[in-house]
Structures are given as C-alpha cells and as structure tokens.
Amino acid sequence: QVQFVESGGGLVQPGGSLRLSCAASLSSFSLRTMGWYRQAPGKQRELVAHITSATSTTNYLDSVKGRFTISRDNAKKTLYLQMNSLKPEDTAVYYCNTPNNPYTWGQGTQVTVSS
C-alpha cells in the first residue's frame, strides 16, 4: 500500500520560510511525476507545484512562482518544498501525491502563516 508522510509544517510569520518533506513508500517513485498540493479551509485542493521524473522539470502555481521551490531525492524517495516569503494566503494543509492517478492521500502537514 502506497503511503505518503508529509512533515515540516508549522506556524510562521509573514515573510518567513518553511521546508516541507514528503516520504513516499512508492517503489516507482523515481519514475513518477510528483506534486505538492494544498487545501485551505473551505476551498478545493489545488496543485501547487510538480516535478517530473526524468528531467526534474518543475512547474508552479502562478501565486507561488519565485517563492516556492520543489525538489526530489529519488534515492531517499522523498519530495521537498522550500517555501520562502510566505504569505497569509499560503495557509493550508499541504499534501504530496502523484498528479497522474493519485493514490490515497496522506495526513498532510499544516502550514499557518500569521503574525
């Protein structure tokens, strides 16, 4: 059974930084495009960033471009999201998954940006 374990969230002031991690028990991790999603209260889950497998090409939601950086360590089967210059509107639960045919969602990690 595929599992994703997200960590690294917390409470941070506007302008601060956090680094999220996602450990995946996915044997084909290195072959899969991986993505970070977020879901704010009362809103639908949205894809924030994704990274391809072969070339590690990245793509970002317009609202996070220039502030967030997605990366991966295939040997550790771990996905990362470096978040800088955080804004209150980034407050959400963050999840990782495969954008193509997503698996069961993990618990996510809460990110709260507030002064």
SVG drawing of the C-alpha trace seen along z (x, -y; Angstrom):
<svg xmlns="http://www.w3.org/2000/svg" viewBox="-16 -40 36 42">
<polyline fill="none" stroke="black" stroke-width="0.4" points="0.0,0.0 1.4,-3.4 1.8,-5.9 2.8,-9.5 4.0,-11.0 4.3,-14.8 6.2,-16.8 7.8,-20.2 4.7,-22.4 4.2,-24.9 3.3,-28.4 5.4,-31.1 5.2,-34.9 4.6,-36.5 7.8,-36.7 9.2,-33.5 10.3,-30.2 9.5,-26.5 10.8,-23.4 8.3,-20.6 9.2,-16.9 7.2,-14.0 8.4,-10.5 6.9,-8.1 6.6,-4.3 6.3,-4.1 8.6,-1.7 8.3,-3.6 9.0,-7.0 11.9,-7.7 9.8,-7.1 6.8,-9.2 6.0,-12.9 5.4,-14.1 3.4,-17.1 2.7,-19.2 -1.0,-20.2 -2.6,-22.4 -6.1,-22.7 -7.2,-25.8 -10.4,-25.8 -13.5,-25.9 -11.5,-25.6 -10.8,-22.8 -7.4,-21.1 -5.1,-22.7 -1.8,-21.6 0.9,-24.0 3.9,-22.6 5.1,-19.4 8.3,-17.9 8.8,-15.4 10.8,-12.2 13.3,-12.1 14.4,-15.7 13.1,-17.1 11.3,-19.8 9.2,-21.9 6.0,-23.8 4.3,-26.1 1.0,-27.8 1.3,-31.4 0.8,-32.6 3.9,-30.8 6.3,-31.3 9.5,-32.8 8.8,-31.9 8.5,-28.1 10.9,-25.5 10.1,-21.8 12.8,-19.2 13.2,-15.5 15.7,-12.9 15.0,-9.7 17.4,-7.7 15.5,-8.6 12.1,-8.6 11.5,-12.0 9.9,-15.1 10.6,-18.6 9.0,-22.0 11.1,-25.0 8.7,-27.9 10.1,-31.4 8.4,-34.8 5.3,-33.1 2.0,-35.0 -1.1,-34.5 -2.9,-33.2 -0.4,-30.3 -2.1,-29.0 -3.4,-25.5 -2.8,-21.8 -0.1,-20.6 0.0,-17.2 2.1,-15.3 0.9,-12.8 1.3,-11.8 -0.7,-14.1 -1.3,-11.3 -3.6,-8.7 -3.3,-10.0 -3.0,-7.5 -4.7,-7.6 -4.0,-11.0 -1.7,-11.2 -2.5,-13.2 -0.8,-16.3 1.1,-18.9 -0.4,-22.2 1.2,-25.4 -0.1,-28.6 1.2,-32.0 0.2,-34.6 1.6,-37.4"/>
</svg>
